[in-house]
């Protein structure tokens, strides 16, 4: 059974994938993977809060994508603006690469955990391949991008609240996963 993780930025989707699903044999994928690879190739200058700009790859040599997005807000903004541009050019820009990964996963029997399900088309793709959706909620104050309001907990099969430690998140995921498998 494939899993799609939904929820706002910073809710714990990547943490859930890495700490809970990957150790259980799931392979992590994201709709934004292609976008990230594209931006690394372009290597644009990213303005730091201090006003100095550095190449994107310099930040990624220091930090993971998630840490770079947390520490330098312009990194998240770059991903969002470039993503909007690519989606305007090709509405299936996000979908096609992940659909190919679902096809391969079904051939090999290795389940996927998709860490960034944010649009109705992405929900439909996960469901098309027999996937189940978990919405991770966390009450955090962040600027909200339009892609973070296109789906909600109502679109998921189960909701998990993440208001504590990583161990508590894993316990909640264990209960949700058991529910999905029954």
C-alpha positions in Angstrom: 0.0 0.0 0.0 1.4 3.4 -1.1 1.1 6.3 1.3 0.6 10.0 0.5 1.4 12.5 3.2 -0.6 15.8 3.3 -0.4 18.8 5.6 1.0 22.3 5.9 4.6 23.2 5.6 6.4 22.2 8.8 3.8 19.7 9.9 6.2 16.8 9.9 5.6 15.1 6.6 9.3 14.5 5.8 10.0 13.5 9.4 7.1 11.0 9.2 8.6 9.6 5.9 12.1 9.3 7.3 11.4 8.1 10.8 8.4 5.9 10.3 7.8 4.8 6.7 11.4 4.5 5.3 12.4 2.0 8.0 9.4 -0.1 7.1 10.6 -0.5 3.5 8.9 2.5 1.8 10.8 4.5 -0.7 10.4 8.3 -0.3 9.4 10.4 -3.3 8.0 13.9 -3.6 6.2 15.7 -6.4 8.7 18.5 -5.9 11.8 16.3 -6.6 11.9 17.2 -10.3 11.6 20.9 -9.4 14.5 20.7 -6.9 16.7 19.0 -9.5 15.9 21.7 -12.0 16.7 24.5 -9.5 20.0 22.8 -8.6 20.9 22.9 -12.3 19.9 26.5 -12.6 21.7 27.4 -9.4 20.1 30.8 -8.9 21.4 33.4 -6.4 19.4 33.3 -3.2 19.1 36.4 -1.0 20.0 35.8 2.6 18.2 37.7 5.4 21.4 39.7 5.7 20.9 41.0 2.2 23.9 39.1 0.7 23.0 36.6 -2.1 24.6 33.2 -2.5 24.2 30.4 -5.1 21.6 27.9 -4.1 24.1 25.0 -4.2 26.1 26.7 -1.5 23.1 26.6 0.8 22.4 23.0 -0.1 26.1 22.0 0.6 25.5 23.3 4.1 21.9 22.1 4.7 19.2 19.8 3.4 16.4 21.3 1.4 14.2 21.3 4.4 16.7 23.1 6.6 17.5 25.6 3.8 13.7 26.4 3.5 13.5 26.9 7.3 16.7 29.0 7.6 16.4 31.1 4.4 12.7 31.9 3.5 13.8 32.9 0.0 14.5 29.2 -0.7 10.9 28.3 -0.1 9.8 31.3 -2.1 12.1 30.2 -5.0 10.6 26.7 -5.0 7.1 28.1 -5.0 7.6 30.7 -7.7 9.5 28.3 -10.0 6.8 25.7 -9.4 4.1 28.1 -10.4 6.0 28.9 -13.6 6.4 25.2 -14.5 2.8 24.4 -13.6 1.6 27.2 -15.9 3.7 25.8 -18.7 2.6 22.2 -18.1 -0.2 21.3 -15.6 1.1 17.7 -15.4 4.7 18.8 -14.7 4.5 17.5 -11.1 2.4 14.5 -11.9 4.3 12.7 -14.7 7.5 11.9 -12.9 5.7 10.6 -9.8 3.3 8.5 -11.9 6.4 6.8 -13.5 7.7 6.1 -10.0 4.3 4.5 -9.1 4.5 2.3 -12.2 8.0 1.1 -11.3 7.0 0.6 -7.6 4.0 -1.5 -8.6 6.3 -3.6 -10.8 8.9 -4.2 -8.1 6.6 -4.4 -5.1 8.3 -1.6 -3.2 5.7 0.8 -1.7 6.1 4.6 -2.0 5.6 7.3 0.6 4.9 10.6 -1.2 5.8 13.5 1.2 4.1 16.5 -0.4 0.5 15.8 -1.6 -1.0 19.3 -1.9 -3.4 19.4 -4.9 -6.5 17.5 -6.0 -4.5 16.1 -9.0 -1.9 14.7 -6.6 -4.6 13.2 -4.3 -6.1 11.5 -7.4 -2.8 10.1 -8.5 -2.0 8.6 -5.1 -5.5 7.0 -5.1 -5.2 5.8 -8.7 -2.3 3.6 -7.6 -4.1 2.3 -4.5 -2.5 4.7 -2.1 -3.9 5.9 1.1 -3.6 9.5 2.4 -2.6 10.7 5.9 -3.0 14.3 6.8 -0.6 15.5 9.4 -1.8 18.5 11.3 0.2 20.9 13.4 -0.8 24.3 14.6 2.0 26.5 13.4 2.0 30.1 12.2 3.4 30.3 8.7 2.8 32.2 5.5 0.5 30.1 3.5 1.0 29.5 -0.2 -2.0 28.7 -2.5 -0.9 25.1 -2.9 -1.2 24.6 0.8 -4.9 25.4 0.8 -6.0 23.2 -2.2 -6.6 20.1 -0.1 -7.5 19.5 3.6 -7.8 16.8 6.2 -11.2 16.0 4.7 -9.4 14.7 1.6 -7.4 12.2 3.6 -8.2 8.7 4.8 -7.0 9.6 8.3 -5.6 12.6 10.2 -2.7 12.5 12.6 -2.0 15.4 15.0 1.7 16.3 15.5 1.9 18.4 18.6 4.7 16.6 20.5 7.9 14.8 20.0 9.0 12.7 17.1 8.3 9.6 19.2 4.8 10.8 19.8 4.4 11.4 16.0 5.6 7.9 15.3 3.1 6.5 17.9 0.2 8.4 16.2 1.4 7.2 12.8 1.5 3.6 14.0 -2.2 3.9 15.1 -3.1 5.5 11.8 -1.2 3.0 9.7 -2.9 0.1 11.6 -6.3 1.7 10.8 -5.4 2.0 7.1 -4.3 -1.6 6.9 -7.4 -3.0 8.6 
